[in-house]
Amino acid sequence: MHSKSKVCFFFEEKGFSLQSRAELKAFIEILFKKEKKKLGSINYIFCSDKRLLEINQQFLRHDYYTDIITFDLSETDFTQAEIYISIDRVKDNAKTEGVSFKSELHRVIFHGALHLCGYKDKSKQEALQMREKESFYLLKYFK
C-alpha cells in the first residue's frame, strides 16, 4: 500500500497555481528520506486568510491569522497529513521579509513537511533550528 508516496496539491484560491508540481512533489519525498521519515500521503491545501482563520479558530482555538497549519493524521509510522497554507499570508510575509513570493511559498511548504519530520518552532532554539532546515532545503531546491 505504501510503495508510492503521495503528495497532492489542492487550490481553494482562484487565480493561484503552483509551478513545477512534479519536481516539488519529488523534492518533498527526498526531504522525508533525508530526515529518515516514512511518507504516506500529504495533502497541501492552498487557501485564503479567511479560510485559514476559520480553521485556526475551529480546530486550534486560536483567533489570529497564520501562514500555515499542519495536521498530522498519522496512525502508523507512515506520515499522513493535511497542510493548509494561506496564500494571502505568504504574500504579506514575502513583502515583510523582502523575499520573493516563490521563495516564501516554498519555505512555508518545506516548513510544514519539517513539522511532520519532528521539527518544532515553539522555543527560540527550536525556531532557529527550523529556520536553518528551511534554508538548507530552499538552497537545495533552488540550486
N, C-alpha and C positions, 0 to 999 in steps of 0.2 A: 504493500500500500504506500510506503514512503520512498519508493525508488526514485521518484521525480519530485523534487520540492517545488512548491508553487508560491510565486509572488504575483499578486494581482493588483491592478490599479483601477480605482473607480473614481468617477468625476461627477460630483454633485453641482459643481460650479460651471455654468455655461461660459463658453469662451476660454476655458483653461484646458490645456492639454500638456502632455509630458512627452518630450522628445527622447529618442534613443531608449525606448522602453525595454527592448530585449537585452540591450547592453547593461542597463541598470539592474534588471532582474538577475542577470548572471553575476553582476558585481555583488549584489546583496547575498547571493548564495556563497560567493567567495568569502565575504566578510564573516558569515556564520562558520565556514570551515576554519578560517584563521583563528576565530575565537573559540574553536572546538565545541560548537553547539550544533545540535541536530535541528534542521529546518523542516517543519511540516508544511505549514502554509501561513502566509501573511497577506492580509487584505489591507492595502493602503487606500483610504477614502479621503479625497481632497474635497473640502467643503468651505463654507463661508464662516466668518467670525460668529454670526448669529447662531448658526447650527452648532458650532463647537462650544459656544457659551451654554447652549441648551444641554448638551451632553455633559459638560463640566458641572452644571447645576444639578442635573438629574442623577448622575451616577457617582460623582465625587463630592457633591455638596459644596462646591467652590463657586463663588459668584464673581468670576473675573474671566477676562479673555485670556487665551493661551494659544500658542502656535501648534501644539501637538498634544494628543492624549493617546497613550498606548495601553491597550487592554491585552494582557497576557491570558489567553484562554486555554493554555496547555494543561492537559491532564496526564500526559506521558512525558518522556524526555525529548519528544519531538515538539518543537515550538509551533504553537498555533496562536495567531494573534490578529487583532484589528488595530490599525493605527489611523487615527483621524488627524488630518493636517488642515489648518486654516490658511487658505491662500491669502486672505486679507492680512493676517498677522505676519506671514512670511514676507509679503511685500513691504509692510511697515518696518519690520526688523531689518530687512536688507537696506532700506534707506537710513535707518538709525545707525546701523553698523558700518555703513559706507561700503557695502559689498554688492555684487550683482544679485539679482533675484535668483538666477540659476544656481549660483554658489550657495546662497542661503537655503534655497529649497532642498538641495542635495544634503546640506549639513543637517537639516531637520529630518530628512528621510533616514540618514545614517544614525542620527540621534535615537530615533525610535527603534531601529534594529539593535543598537548598542544597549538600550534598556533591556531588550529581550535577551541579550547575551549576559546580563547580570550587572551592567554598569548603572550606578545611581548618580544623582546630582543634587542631593539634599544638602549635604555639608559643603563647605568651601573646597575641601580636599577632593571630595567626590566630583564636584563640578569641574574642578581643574583637570582631573583625570579624564572625565567625559570629553571636555574640550580638546584635550590632546589627542584622544582617539578619533574624534570627529575630524580634526585637522589631518591626522595620519591618513584616514580613508579618503578624504577630499583630495589630498595630494595624489594618492594612488589612482583615484578615479579619473582625475582631470590631467594626468601626465601625458 
